[in-house]
Amino acid sequence: MGRIGLALRILFQGNVARQVAAFLEREKVNGPAQPATKIEPTPTPKAAKSVRSDAVTLLATLQREARFIDFIKEPLDGFADAQVGAAARDVHRECAKVLDRLFAIGPLLHQDDGSPIDVPAGFDSGRYRLTGKVVGDPPFHGSLVHHGWEATVCQLPSWSGSELCAQVVAPAEVELK
């Protein structure tokens, strides 16, 4: 508000005029008011950025709960197909549980593979990957090759380890005797 606006308020609003008069009276008795000390706002501390990537946290969870990395990194040359299949069944089941719990993964589209589908004009290339003879402008008409997947939640476990262990996917296990 400018000085003219303030002057008009003092003139036409009785309560403002009384407040200004009281202020001026105090200045006569106590001397001019000292300017208020400017208080700098205290910066809000930012949440400390985790030193561990979410990708490593996901790998650690898959390893801890499903032994995923052990299975993938194990050389399979010396094992019979039946042994590999038996191990794969357990890893598959436990990995699926982890993905369901952390991401609630479900189909992006609910049509059967092979069913006819229309891809609308203005489609998002993150939702549709076009293959085959892609010519002209949308809308496109084709057959669904794969329904796609989407995560409906993302609830990675929080990590509270040290910076030194930020890249550790699975700690070394030591059995004491």
Steps between C-alpha positions, in 0.01 A plus 500: 500500500639840404519806724185650350304182567628495858407864549147437372459202734614714794256773405197280434542206737475594863675196643802549268517867595498408874780243445714754315439760770599255775815407309598863453436570872729211600771639272482837680544333839744222412681646204493366146433131468807294419477310176421139557794269470464304183478135581627276226283195453666180605533284193304179527747217494456290190450131549833330462519333164546131537845387401352175368317481170151354484629251242747353751225488763280305259783258415573451869133421567484250212818335626394491866151365436541296180874430460466659155866598451625165629286329237596732213873501579526122555667324206247241384730282288542226762130465586231287337203680351276355771721652771500840329123480455443416868716794612337731247154414632588622852678815380213576261236467774690712753593772246133524400406554867756780533379674182135468603571641847723788392337599170160327468585432137206432272419499129499838327225384262243235583448355150633158402814476290402485133180698547431802275591837651472865404784736589347848527628822348721683749601171666782497755800306368570396858177295496515359147797366303409467136664227292447376148405736217467832677393746229264792497345685788302361796255366586659163423330161486691182579523187712616494860832315523555556875269666752784688675550543874458789738582555865200628692707579812869544581592419858869424517630423846693784660868446553683623807846350458831681489644676197773236491237230435289696251597272211480173693217294353546208738740480793744214526357225718731349760408197709671495837595170662 
